[in-house]
Structures are given as structure tokens and as C-alpha cells.
Amino acid sequence: MEIRISPSLLSADFARLGAEAQAMENAGADMLHIDVMDGHFVPNISYGPVVMRSLRKASSMFFDTHLMISEPLRYIEDYVKAGAGLITFHVESDDDPAAVIEKIRSFGVHPAISLKPKTPAEAVFPYLASVDMVLVMTVEPGLGGQSFMEDMMPQIAAIKNEAARIGHPLDIQVDGGIDERTAPIAVGAGANILVAGSSLFHQADYVSAIRNLRMAAQAAL
């Protein structure tokens, strides 16, 4: 299993987003996690496709785009045009998940589905065969300063087991409180893509931060 690191742009210096993205790319990050919040689905507002389009001009990184919004179907095309390589939406959103997945796929972009901590893993089972990745949140989305929820590990294991049962290769991403201590726990449960914010962007040396996080995660394999 290949471990991939996706630095969360929410923890970057917003005055230097282009430079921050380039620095993470040069440091060995595999993709860039872009959290989109609408202030309705989650109690926070981040940035939209205009910011992503500007960032696309400054970075060639794969954009791992996480839509924490109520109406993903309405905005998929905007984020595709802004440069998204993968679009994750929430099973708890207002739109029909099957329709959202179909629309994302129609643009040639990887579809992914996410679930909040209080949502049972079984909620995404009907869609596993249609998506390329599942994002398991290990904090409540949209709220900063939370600790890693280790009790979400059974969700990861359940999703991984169900994907294996139906014979569908699936990436499992984990987001929330990921650092050198918690990464091995998430990987041990079955995750292979790690979203990390402050544990990467708040370090002086991005190269060492990514290398150390990857080594800690791989130790759990």
C-alpha cells in the first residue's frame, strides 16, 4: 500500500498561498488538500473556485478538493474548471450522492465521498463501487483546534473490508489531527492518504515534516 501525503491548505499562510503550494510540492507532497466550506454545511467559510483558479496558475500539484457544502451538484463544474483533480463531497449533503458521483465522473475527474464522525460507515456502502476514494473525518468538519478521534478507526476498517468484499480497489483518506503520532494509527486501520495541516505547514522545514510523517505512517504497514 502506497502512503500519500496531502497537506491541508487551510493551515497555510493565506498571504502566500501560491508560494506555500509550491513549497509543499518541492518538499515532496503528493497532492494538495483544498477544503471548501460554505458556512452552511459547516460553521465556517474558506475559499471558492476563484481562489483555486488563481492557485492553479501558481502550482502544478494535484488538487484534492474537499467540498464541505450543502449543494455540491450545483458547483462541481466550477471546481473542475478551477483545476480539481479529485472532488470529495459529503454523503450528508442535500444532493443525491449517485447524481453527484455521476456528474463528477462525467468531467473526467476522480469522485470521492466523505462522512462525518457521527455518520455510520454503512452510509457510504451503496456508493463504494462508484467512487475512487472515501474520506473519513477524524474531527468534526469546519471546526478548528480539535483532537484526533481515534474512535473513528472502526469506520476506516469497515469501509476497507466492504471494498475488499465487493472487489473494488479504493483509496481511504483520513483528515483531522494527523501527525507523526496519529498517522500510524490511521494507516493501521486501513487509510493510505493522509491529510495533514498544522503538523506540516507550521514546521520550519517542509521537507523534513513530510518525510517524517511519511516514515511514521509507513512504519504501521
C-alpha positions, -999 to +999 in steps of 0.1 A: +000+000+000+014+034-010+012+062+015+003+096+001+005+129+019-020+157+012-011+189+030-042+209+040-041+244+026-063+257+055-032+257+076-011+276+051-002+313+052-031+328+032-010+358+022+014+334+004-009+306-010+009+302-043+043+301-026+031+277+001+017+253-025+050+254-045+069+248-013+049+217-004+053+204-040+090+209-038+091+192-004+076+160-017+039+163-011+018+140-033-012+163-036-028+195-021-059+192+000-083+221-006-111+225+019-142+243+006-166+255+032-199+273+026-208+285+061-240+263+059-230+227+058-202+235+082-199+265+106-170+281+087-163+297+053-130+292+035-125+299-003-141+292-036-132+285-072-118+319-078-090+313-053-085+278-068-081+292-103-055+316-091-037+289-072-038+267-103-016+293-121+010+290-094+011+253-088+010+221-109+001+199-079-029+175-080-058+194-063-075+171-038-107+192-034-130+186-004-164+201-008-179+207+027-210+223+011-247+217+011-252+216-027-222+200-043-241+192-075-245+230-082-208+237-080-190+207-094-183+222-128-169+254-112-143+234-093-135+212-123-128+244-143-107+257-113-084+227-116-097+200-093-082+165-100-104+148-074-136+161-058-149+148-025-184+156-014-203+145+018-229+118+019-248+141+043-252+169+018-285+178+003-280+163-031-284+127-043-250+110-039-254+090-071-261+121-092-231+139-077-208+110-084-221+107-120-215+144-126-180+144-112-171+114-133-186+130-164-159+157-163-131+131-162-124+139-125-120+114-097-151+112-075-148+106-037-173+106-009-169+116+028-187+111+060-188+130+093-177+113+125-213+106+137-223+091+104-221+053+103-197+038+078-226+019+062-240+052+049-214+051+021-215+014+013-241+018-015-216+041-033-183+024-028-182+007-062-188+041-079-161+062-062-123+062-062-118+073-026-136+076+007-126+103+032-131+095+068-132+126+090-114+122+123-126+156+135-159+174+131-155+192+097-154+230+098-142+234+134-106+241+142-085+231+171-099+196+175-081+165+185-078+133+165-108+110+171-093+075+174-128+060+178-132+066+140-108+038+132-135+011+131-151+032+103-120+030+083-117-007+088-153-013+080-150+007+047-118-011+038-134-045+045-165-037+025-145-025-005-125-058-004-157-078-002-171-062-034-137-064-051-133-027-056-099-010-052-104+020-031-082+047-015-091+057+020-082+092+031-082+104+067-084+141+077-082+156+112-055+158+138-030+138+116+006+140+128+035+116+134+017+101+164-017+096+149-007+087+113+004+052+122-029+046+139-049+057+108-027+036+085-030+006+108-068+008+104-065+009+066-060+045+054-034+053+028-039+090+021-032+114+050-044+149+051-022+170+075-024+207+082-006+223+112+018+193+116+032+202+081+025+239+075+036+250+110+070+235+107+101+254+096+113+226+073+086+212+050+109+186+035+116+171+070+080+174+080+067+155+051+095+129+053+090+123+090+052+120+086+056+095+057+081+074+077+059+073+107+029+062+086+049+036+067+061+021+100+025+009+105+024-011+073 
